[in-house]
Amino acid sequence: MTSRVTLISPAMNAALRQALFDDGTTSLDEGGAATARAAAGSLPAPTRVLTSPSTRCRETATALGFEGVPVADLGGLDAGRWQGLTLDEVAATEPEAVGSWLSDPSSAPHGGDSVQSVCERVGRWLDTAQGADGRTLAVVEPDVVRAAVVHALGLSAAVFWRLDVAPLTATELSGRAGRWNLRLGSALTAGQP
């Protein structure tokens, strides 16, 4: 049996534009919502639809025409006390902490999740998804897409920040017998099957 998991990154919102450590409550902006609505119908019919618990992921799923089930294990990286601040603001006041966080996957100077812990959490979820019949579509935070790719390819968590995930793109994983294959970052566009 081959399992198929398509990870969709959320459409654009103010938090993504500002590199803000979002607390998960920021909605899509009108341009992001319109782009997602225009891409509705561009994905194959899934067996199940899941989302990160964040507002932007749930709203992206809805705009794409799906009713997704929020899954805690697909939540984005918890930035702890940095939530509500931009990366520039944190870098100006805590440059060493930001440097450590970006270079050491086990570092969590903000008191939230480390990159390593997110990769492990998402990896455990992906391992269980490999046994699911049919096609799973998951609208998830960009860091969840990164963590899934790290796990699927058996990469070191040190490459996490080197994986760019553009808004409203599909990363497809297909797996069987403990092995995943990867198709990266297809843009969702109107009329694309």
N, C-alpha and C positions, 0 to 999 in steps of 0.2 A: 504494500500500500504506500502510495506517495502522498505526503501531506503538503499542502500549499498554504503559505502564510504570506499575505501581502500587507506590508506596513506602510501606512499613509501618514506623512507628516502633516501637521495642521496648516491651514491657510494662514496668511499674514495677519498679524495684529500689532498693536502698539508695543507690547512687551518684546516681541521679536525684533521690531524696528529699532528699539532702543537698547538692545542687549540687556534687558531688565531681568533680574532674578525674580521671576513671577511666582506668586503664591497660588497660582492655578485658577484665579478668579477673573482674569482679563478676557473679555469677549473678543471675538473677531472684529476687525474694523470693517466698514462697508465694502471696501475694495476686496478684502480677503473673502468675505462672505459671497460677494458677487462672483469672484473667480471660482470658488468652490461650487456654487450653484450652476455655473456654466459647464463645469466638468461632470455634473451629475449624469449618470448613464455611461460613463467612460470605462467603468470597471466590470469585469465578469461578475455574474451573480454569485455572492458568497453563501456558504452554508451557515456561517455565523459572523456577526459583527461585534467587535469589542472596541473599547476606547480606553485611553488614559482617563483618569477621573477629572482632569482639568476642563474648564469651561471651553477653551478654544478647541480642544479635541472633540468634545461632545457636539459643539456647534458645527465643526467641520463635517462630522459624520452626518448630521441632520441636513446640512446644505448639500451634501452629496446624495441625499435621498435615502439614508439609512438610519435605522434606530439602533444605536449601539448600546451595549451593556458595559458600564464602567468596571474595570478590573484593577484592584489596588496594586497588584504586582506589575502592572503596566504604567504605573505612575512615574512621572519624571523625577529627576534628581532633586532631592530636598536640599535647598541652599541654606537651611538653618537661619541664622541671624542676618544673613545677607539678603533675604527676601525683601522685595520692595525697593532695592537699590540697583543701580546699573553697574555693569562691570567696571566702567570708568570711575565711578564713585568709590567702589571698593578698592580698586587699584591705587587710587590717590591716597587712601588712608591706611591700607594694609598691603603694600606692594609685595612684601615677602610672603604673606599668607596666600595671595593670589598666585604668585610664582610657584609656591609649593603645591597648591591645588591643581595647577595646570601641568605640572611635571611629575608628580608622584600620585599614581592612581589610588594609593591607600590613604592619602591625606584628606582630611575633612576639617580644616581650620574654622569653618563657619558653624560647626556643630551639627551639620546635617549629614547627608549621604556622601560617602567617598565614591569616586568613579568605580573602584573595584567592587564596592557593595552593590551598585546599580547593575554592573555587568553580571554579577552572580545572581541577583534577583531575577533579572530578565532572562538570563540563561536557564534558570530552573523552569520558568514559565515556558520558554521555547522548547525545552526537552519534553514537557507534557503536551505541548501543542503538536509535536511530531506524531503523536499517536492518534490525533483526531482525524476522522474521516472528512473528506470534502475540503472546501476552501475557506480559510479564516481570513477575514479582513479586519485589521486593527488600526484605528486612527490613534496615533501615539506621538508623544513628544519627540523632538529630534534626538534627544539623548537616549531615549529608549531604542530608536532605530540604530544608533551607534552601538549600543550595548548588544543588541541582537546580532549585528554583523560581527562584532568582536567574538561573541560566543560561537556563532555558526561556523566561522572560519578558523576557530581555535587560535585567534590572535592574542597577543598580549594586550592587557588593558592600557598599556602605555600608548597605543595608537589611537585611543578613543577620540582625542581632540583633533586628530588629523583627518577624521572622516567628516566631510561636509554634508549636511542634509538640508537641501533647499526646501522651502515651503511648498506644500501641495505636490509632493512627488511620491511615487510608489517604489518601494524596495521589496522585491519578491524573493522569497525563500521557498525552495522545494526540497523536501527531504524524505529519506527512507533509510532504514537500517542504521540509524545513528549518524548519518552524514547529511549535510545541507549543501545545496547549490544556491548561488546568489545571482540575482539580476538587479543591478543598482539603479536607483533614481530616475525612473521613467516619469516624465511630466504628465500630469493629468490635464487633458484638453478636451474641449467639447467635441463630440462625435467620434472620439477614439475608442474602439472596442477593447 
